[in-house]
C-alpha cells in the first residue's frame, strides 16, 4: 500500500501486484499431463494374422488356428476351445485332391486317419494358437480308394430288448444295440466327416477314408434326447439330429449333436396323401425351409419328410440356400452322387453290432 501526501489530505492508493510464484528449489518440476513421461506404455501391436484375430475377440477361450500346406495360402481362423472346430477350410487345386488337416506334418504326409482333425472334434490348443498341417493326394490314388460313405439313419430308441409293440416297431433301436454300435465306431478307427467335407468329397475335391461314416437321427424324438444323445457325447461321436422345427426349437442337447432341418411344417401329408414337400410350390417350400434354418442357425442339409421328394422339392431347397438333402433310399455316398438325393443306411430294430459291421466295414 502506498501513502501519498497532497496538501492536508492523505490519499491512500491500493495497487494489486501479480507477482510470479517462485518454485521451491527443493521441489521437482511437475510435467504437463500430456507429456511423454505421463503417457502409458502402449501394448505391442499384433504382428501376425493369428495375433490380429486374437486381438479382435473378447472370447477368453478363443484359439487362432493357422494352416500349413504346400501349394495353397490358407487364412487362419478363430475357434473356441471346448466347442467343435466347425467348418475348417478346404483348399482346392485342379491337379490334386485335398487330403485333410492333421496334427503334425508327419501325419499329413502319411494320411494318418487317427490324427486327422476336422469339425467332428472339440477344439484344443496351447497358448491360444495351433497349427494344422495339410496334404494333397493324386486323383489316381483317390479313385483307387473308391470310398463309399454310409449315412446311418436312426429314429426312435427303446430300453426294452424286445422292442416296442406298435406300428413303428422297426423304427426303434434297442439302446443296448445303439451303444454297441457307437462303441464300435468310436474304437475301430472310423472317420466322421462333416457335411461340408461330404460335399467336397462328392465334388472330387476332398479325400475321405473308406472307413468314414455319418451318424444321423430323424425327428429329434424324446428318446433320442434322453437315451441316445448322451451316448454320442460320452463317446465323442459327431451326430446329426434332423429336427422338425415346428415342434422343437430347443438348443442341441450337447456339443456333439448338430441340429439340422427335417423341415419346419412339411412333416405332414399334402393333398395327395404324399408329403407336403412334393405338393407345395418351390416358393412355399423355400419359405418353410427358411423358417427352419432361422431357428436352427444353419441352412446346410435337410432330411426329406417320409423320404418324399421330386424336382419341385429340390428347386425349393435351392431357393432357400440348401445344398444337400438326405433321402431314405438305401445306398452309399460316392463321388458324383446327387447332393439333393443322398442315400442312407437305415438302422432297424434288432440290428446288432455285427449287422452294422457288415454295413459299414
C-alpha positions as CSV (number, residue, x, y, z in Angstrom):
1,X,0.0,0.0,0.0
2,X,1.4,3.4,-1.0
3,X,0.7,6.7,1.1
4,X,0.8,9.9,-0.9
5,X,0.6,13.4,0.9
6,X,-1.2,16.1,-1.0
7,X,-1.9,19.4,0.9
8,X,-3.5,18.4,4.1
9,X,-5.2,15.4,2.6
10,X,-3.8,11.9,2.8
11,X,-4.7,9.8,-0.2
12,X,-4.4,6.1,0.0
13,X,-3.9,4.3,-3.3
14,X,-4.2,0.5,-3.4
15,X,-2.2,-1.2,-6.0
16,X,-2.6,-5.0,-6.7
17,X,0.6,-6.6,-7.9
18,X,0.5,-10.0,-9.6
19,X,4.0,-11.4,-8.9
20,X,5.1,-14.8,-10.3
21,X,5.3,-17.6,-7.7
22,X,8.8,-18.9,-7.4
23,X,9.1,-22.7,-7.3
24,X,10.7,-24.2,-4.3
25,X,14.3,-25.0,-5.2
26,X,14.0,-28.4,-3.5
27,X,10.7,-29.4,-5.3
28,X,10.9,-31.2,-8.7
29,X,9.0,-29.6,-11.5
30,X,5.7,-31.4,-12.4
31,X,5.5,-32.2,-16.1
32,X,2.4,-31.4,-18.1
33,X,-0.3,-34.1,-18.2
34,X,0.2,-34.7,-21.9
35,X,4.0,-35.0,-21.7
36,X,5.7,-38.3,-22.7
37,X,6.6,-39.0,-19.1
38,X,2.9,-39.5,-18.1
39,X,1.6,-41.5,-21.1
40,X,1.1,-45.3,-20.6
41,X,3.3,-47.7,-22.3
42,X,1.5,-48.9,-25.5
43,X,0.8,-52.6,-25.9
44,X,2.8,-54.2,-28.6
45,X,1.0,-54.3,-31.9
46,X,-0.3,-57.7,-33.2
47,X,2.2,-58.8,-35.8
48,X,0.8,-61.9,-37.4
49,X,-2.6,-62.6,-38.8
50,X,-3.3,-65.1,-36.0
51,X,-2.4,-62.5,-33.4
52,X,-4.6,-59.9,-35.1
53,X,-7.5,-62.4,-34.9
54,X,-7.0,-62.9,-31.2
55,X,-6.6,-59.2,-30.6
56,X,-10.0,-58.6,-32.1
57,X,-12.0,-61.1,-30.0
58,X,-13.3,-61.0,-26.4
59,X,-13.7,-64.8,-26.2
60,X,-11.4,-65.9,-23.4
61,X,-11.4,-69.4,-25.0
62,X,-10.5,-68.3,-28.5
63,X,-7.8,-70.1,-30.3
64,X,-6.3,-69.0,-33.6
65,X,-5.7,-71.9,-35.9
66,X,-3.1,-71.5,-38.7
67,X,-2.7,-73.8,-41.6
68,X,0.5,-75.1,-43.3
69,X,0.2,-76.8,-46.7
70,X,2.3,-76.7,-49.8
71,X,0.7,-75.1,-52.9
72,X,-2.0,-73.0,-51.2
73,X,-2.4,-70.0,-49.0
74,X,-5.0,-70.5,-46.2
75,X,-6.0,-67.7,-43.9
76,X,-6.1,-68.5,-40.1
77,X,-9.4,-69.0,-38.4
78,X,-10.7,-68.5,-34.9
79,X,-12.2,-71.4,-33.0
80,X,-13.4,-71.6,-29.4
81,X,-11.8,-74.2,-27.1
82,X,-14.4,-76.7,-25.8
83,X,-16.6,-76.2,-28.9
84,X,-16.4,-78.1,-32.2
85,X,-13.8,-76.9,-34.7
86,X,-16.7,-76.4,-37.2
87,X,-16.1,-75.9,-40.9
88,X,-12.3,-75.8,-41.4
89,X,-11.0,-74.5,-44.7
90,X,-11.0,-77.0,-47.7
91,X,-8.4,-75.7,-50.2
92,X,-8.8,-76.8,-53.8
93,X,-6.4,-77.5,-56.7
94,X,-7.2,-78.8,-60.2
95,X,-4.2,-81.1,-60.2
96,X,-4.7,-82.7,-56.8
97,X,-7.2,-83.6,-54.1
98,X,-7.1,-82.2,-50.6
99,X,-6.4,-84.9,-48.1
100,X,-7.3,-83.1,-44.9
101,X,-5.7,-81.4,-41.9
102,X,-3.5,-83.2,-39.4
103,X,-1.9,-82.6,-36.0
104,X,1.6,-82.9,-37.4
105,X,3.4,-82.6,-40.7
106,X,4.4,-86.3,-40.4
107,X,0.8,-87.4,-40.0
108,X,-0.2,-85.2,-43.0
109,X,2.3,-86.9,-45.2
110,X,1.2,-90.4,-44.0
111,X,-2.5,-89.6,-44.2
112,X,-2.9,-90.8,-40.6
113,X,-6.7,-91.0,-40.1
114,X,-6.4,-91.1,-36.3
115,X,-4.5,-87.8,-36.4
116,X,-6.8,-86.1,-38.9
117,X,-8.5,-83.0,-37.4
118,X,-12.0,-81.8,-38.5
119,X,-15.2,-80.3,-37.3
120,X,-16.3,-83.5,-35.5
121,X,-13.9,-82.8,-32.7
122,X,-13.7,-80.3,-29.8
123,X,-11.1,-77.6,-30.4
124,X,-8.0,-77.6,-28.1
125,X,-4.8,-75.5,-28.3
126,X,-1.8,-74.3,-26.3
127,X,-1.2,-70.6,-25.6
128,X,-4.3,-69.8,-27.7
129,X,-2.7,-70.8,-31.0
130,X,-2.5,-74.0,-33.0
131,X,-1.0,-75.1,-36.4
132,X,-2.6,-77.8,-38.5
133,X,-0.8,-79.4,-41.4
134,X,-2.4,-80.3,-44.7
135,X,-1.5,-82.6,-47.6
136,X,-2.6,-83.5,-51.1
137,X,-3.4,-86.8,-52.8
138,X,-3.3,-87.6,-56.5
139,X,-6.6,-88.1,-58.4
140,X,-5.5,-91.5,-59.3
141,X,-4.9,-92.6,-55.7
142,X,-8.3,-91.2,-54.7
143,X,-10.0,-93.1,-57.5
144,X,-8.3,-96.3,-56.5
145,X,-9.5,-95.9,-52.9
146,X,-13.1,-95.8,-54.3
147,X,-14.6,-94.7,-50.9
148,X,-18.3,-95.2,-50.3
149,X,-19.6,-93.3,-47.3
150,X,-22.6,-94.6,-45.3
151,X,-25.0,-92.2,-43.7
152,X,-26.6,-94.1,-40.8
153,X,-30.3,-93.3,-40.2
154,X,-31.8,-93.9,-36.7
155,X,-35.2,-92.9,-35.5
156,X,-36.5,-93.7,-32.0
157,X,-34.9,-95.7,-29.2
158,X,-36.2,-98.1,-26.5
159,X,-34.9,-99.6,-23.3
160,X,-36.9,-102.8,-24.0
161,X,-34.7,-105.5,-25.6
162,X,-37.9,-107.0,-27.0
163,X,-38.7,-103.8,-28.9
164,X,-41.9,-101.7,-29.0
165,X,-45.2,-103.3,-29.9
166,X,-46.6,-100.7,-32.3
167,X,-46.7,-99.9,-36.0
168,X,-43.4,-98.0,-35.8
169,X,-41.6,-101.1,-34.2
170,X,-38.9,-101.2,-36.9
171,X,-38.0,-97.5,-36.2
172,X,-37.0,-98.3,-32.7
173,X,-33.4,-99.3,-31.9
174,X,-32.7,-101.1,-28.7
175,X,-30.5,-98.7,-26.7
176,X,-28.1,-101.5,-25.9
177,X,-27.6,-102.2,-29.6
178,X,-27.1,-98.5,-30.2
179,X,-24.5,-98.2,-27.6
180,X,-22.7,-101.2,-29.0
181,X,-22.9,-99.6,-32.5
182,X,-21.4,-96.4,-31.2
183,X,-18.7,-98.2,-29.3
184,X,-17.6,-100.0,-32.4
185,X,-17.4,-96.7,-34.4
186,X,-15.5,-94.9,-31.6
187,X,-12.9,-97.6,-31.1
188,X,-12.4,-99.1,-34.6
189,X,-10.8,-96.2,-36.4
190,X,-13.7,-94.6,-38.2
191,X,-13.5,-91.1,-39.5
192,X,-16.6,-88.8,-39.0
193,X,-16.9,-86.3,-41.9
194,X,-18.7,-83.1,-41.6
195,X,-21.4,-82.1,-44.1
196,X,-19.1,-79.6,-45.8
197,X,-16.5,-82.3,-46.2
198,X,-19.0,-84.7,-47.7
199,X,-20.0,-82.0,-50.2
200,X,-16.3,-81.5,-51.2
201,X,-15.9,-85.3,-51.4
202,X,-18.8,-85.6,-53.8
203,X,-17.2,-82.8,-55.9
204,X,-14.0,-84.9,-56.1
205,X,-12.1,-82.1,-54.2
206,X,-11.6,-83.9,-50.9
207,X,-10.2,-87.4,-49.9
208,X,-12.3,-89.3,-47.3
209,X,-11.0,-92.6,-45.9
210,X,-13.1,-95.6,-46.9
211,X,-13.8,-96.1,-43.2
212,X,-15.8,-93.0,-42.9
213,X,-19.4,-92.8,-41.5
214,X,-22.0,-90.1,-40.8
215,X,-24.5,-90.7,-37.9
216,X,-28.0,-89.2,-38.2
217,X,-31.2,-89.4,-36.3
218,X,-34.7,-88.3,-37.7
219,X,-37.3,-86.4,-35.8
220,X,-35.4,-85.5,-32.6
221,X,-37.8,-87.8,-30.7
222,X,-37.6,-87.5,-26.9
223,X,-36.0,-91.0,-26.8
224,X,-33.1,-89.6,-28.9
225,X,-32.6,-86.8,-26.5
226,X,-33.0,-88.9,-23.3
227,X,-31.3,-92.2,-24.3
228,X,-29.1,-91.8,-27.4
229,X,-27.7,-88.3,-27.4
230,X,-25.8,-88.9,-24.0
231,X,-24.1,-91.9,-25.6
232,X,-22.7,-90.0,-28.6
233,X,-21.5,-87.3,-26.2
234,X,-19.8,-89.9,-23.9
235,X,-18.0,-91.5,-26.8
236,X,-17.2,-88.2,-28.6
237,X,-19.0,-89.0,-31.8
238,X,-20.4,-86.3,-34.1
239,X,-24.1,-87.0,-34.9
240,X,-26.7,-85.0,-36.8
241,X,-30.3,-84.8,-35.5
242,X,-32.9,-83.8,-38.1
243,X,-35.4,-81.6,-36.3
244,X,-39.0,-80.7,-37.2
245,X,-38.7,-77.1,-36.0
246,X,-42.4,-76.6,-35.7
247,X,-42.4,-79.0,-32.7
248,X,-38.9,-78.5,-31.3
249,X,-36.7,-75.4,-31.2
250,X,-34.5,-76.0,-28.2
251,X,-30.7,-75.9,-28.4
252,X,-28.7,-79.0,-29.1
253,X,-28.5,-81.4,-26.1
254,X,-24.7,-81.5,-26.2
255,X,-21.7,-80.2,-28.3
256,X,-21.5,-83.4,-30.4
257,X,-25.0,-83.1,-31.8
258,X,-25.6,-81.0,-34.9
259,X,-29.2,-79.9,-35.3
260,X,-30.2,-79.7,-38.9
261,X,-33.6,-79.4,-40.7
262,X,-36.3,-82.0,-41.1
263,X,-38.4,-79.0,-42.4
264,X,-40.5,-76.6,-40.3
265,X,-44.0,-77.6,-41.2
266,X,-43.8,-80.1,-44.0
267,X,-43.7,-83.3,-42.0
268,X,-47.4,-83.6,-42.8
269,X,-49.4,-85.2,-45.6
270,X,-50.3,-83.0,-48.6
271,X,-53.4,-83.0,-50.8
272,X,-52.5,-86.3,-52.5
273,X,-51.5,-88.1,-49.3
274,X,-47.8,-87.7,-50.0
275,X,-45.7,-85.2,-48.0
276,X,-46.3,-81.5,-48.3
277,X,-42.8,-81.1,-49.8
278,X,-44.0,-82.8,-53.0
279,X,-47.3,-80.9,-53.0
280,X,-46.2,-77.3,-52.4
281,X,-44.7,-74.8,-54.8
282,X,-41.0,-74.1,-54.8
283,X,-41.7,-70.7,-53.1
284,X,-43.8,-72.3,-50.4
285,X,-41.1,-74.9,-49.8
286,X,-38.4,-72.2,-49.7
287,X,-40.4,-70.2,-47.1
288,X,-40.8,-73.2,-44.9
289,X,-37.1,-74.1,-45.1
290,X,-36.0,-70.6,-44.5
291,X,-38.1,-70.6,-41.3
292,X,-36.5,-73.8,-40.2
293,X,-33.0,-72.6,-41.0
294,X,-33.5,-69.4,-38.9
295,X,-34.5,-71.5,-35.9
296,X,-31.5,-73.9,-36.3
297,X,-29.0,-71.3,-37.4
298,X,-27.9,-73.4,-40.4
299,X,-29.1,-73.9,-44.0
300,X,-27.0,-76.9,-45.0
301,X,-28.7,-80.2,-45.2
302,X,-32.3,-81.5,-44.8
303,X,-33.8,-84.9,-44.4
304,X,-36.9,-85.3,-46.6
305,X,-40.0,-85.9,-44.5
306,X,-41.2,-89.5,-45.2
307,X,-38.4,-89.6,-47.8
308,X,-40.6,-87.9,-50.3
309,X,-39.0,-85.6,-52.9
310,X,-39.2,-84.6,-56.5
311,X,-37.8,-81.9,-58.8
312,X,-40.1,-79.3,-57.2
313,X,-38.8,-80.1,-53.8
314,X,-35.2,-79.8,-55.0
315,X,-35.9,-76.4,-56.5
316,X,-37.5,-75.2,-53.3
317,X,-34.4,-76.3,-51.3
318,X,-32.1,-74.4,-53.8
319,X,-34.2,-71.3,-53.4
320,X,-33.7,-71.5,-49.6
321,X,-29.9,-72.0,-49.9
322,X,-29.8,-75.7,-49.1
323,X,-27.1,-77.7,-50.8
324,X,-27.8,-81.2,-49.6
325,X,-30.7,-83.4,-48.7
326,X,-30.9,-87.0,-47.4
327,X,-33.4,-89.5,-48.7
328,X,-34.5,-92.8,-47.2
329,X,-33.1,-94.7,-50.2
330,X,-30.6,-97.4,-49.3
331,X,-27.1,-96.9,-50.6
332,X,-23.7,-95.2,-50.1
333,X,-22.5,-91.7,-51.0
334,X,-19.8,-91.7,-53.7
335,X,-18.0,-89.0,-55.7
336,X,-20.6,-87.6,-58.1
337,X,-23.7,-88.5,-56.0
338,X,-26.6,-86.1,-56.4
339,X,-26.3,-83.8,-53.3
340,X,-30.1,-83.3,-53.2
341,X,-30.7,-87.1,-53.2
342,X,-28.2,-88.6,-50.7
343,X,-28.9,-92.2,-49.9
344,X,-28.6,-93.7,-46.4
345,X,-28.2,-96.9,-44.4
346,X,-31.4,-97.5,-42.5
347,X,-31.0,-99.0,-39.0
348,X,-33.9,-101.1,-38.0
349,X,-34.9,-102.7,-34.7
350,X,-32.8,-105.8,-33.9
351,X,-29.7,-104.8,-35.9
352,X,-26.7,-105.9,-33.9
353,X,-23.1,-104.6,-34.0
354,X,-22.3,-107.5,-36.4
355,X,-25.0,-106.2,-38.7
356,X,-23.5,-102.7,-38.5
357,X,-20.0,-104.1,-39.2
358,X,-21.2,-105.7,-42.4
359,X,-22.9,-102.5,-43.5
360,X,-20.1,-100.0,-42.8
361,X,-16.9,-102.1,-42.9
